[in-house]
Structures are given as structure tokens and as C-alpha cells.
Amino acid sequence: MLTPDLFIGFLIALCIIALLAKRTHISYPVAFLLGGLALGFVPQIPKIHIPSQYMLAIFLPPLLMDGAF
């Protein structure tokens, strides 16, 4: 279950990764991928399960929008 504290923590981590990507001139998708891999190895973070039918609806539109520009 995604608690509000965990959600805010993920948003803060997302902002930090975006700032690091901008300062190091790494593309955002690569930085988010590496940041997600790093967060995946932290043992204190609980596992979050997203049902497979929502994966397409959540991740495809932003990827298509970014690719269109």
C-alpha cells in the first residue's frame, strides 16, 4: 500500500533525480531509470504492485507525448 509519507518521499526522490540529471547533462529517462534501479535496491522501501492493466494507461501517454516533441 502506498502511504502518503512514501508518496511524498518518492516525489522528493524524483525531484532530486531530475535536478541531478539537469546538472550532469544526462537525459531525464536515463536518470530516472538509474534512480529507479537504485531505489529498488533499498531494503526499507516496501514493494509496490501496480496491476498490469494500469501499466499501459499510466506510462504510455507520457512516453508518446515526449516522443512527439
URRA-V719850 format. One line per field, one symbol per residue. ss: DSSP state (@ for helix, = for strand, . for the rest). phi: phi as a letter, one per 30 degrees, with the letter a starting at -180 (. if undefined). burial: + if it has 16 or more other ideal C-beta (glycine too) atoms within 10 Angstrom, else -. Layout:
ss->???
phi->???
burial->???
This chain:
ss->...@@@@@@@@@@@@@@@@@@@@@...@@@@@@@@@@@@@...........@@@@@@@@@@@@@@@@@.
phi->.ddddddddddddddddddddddchcdeedddddddddddcddddddcccedddddddcdedddddddd
burial->------------+---+---+---------++--+----------------------------------
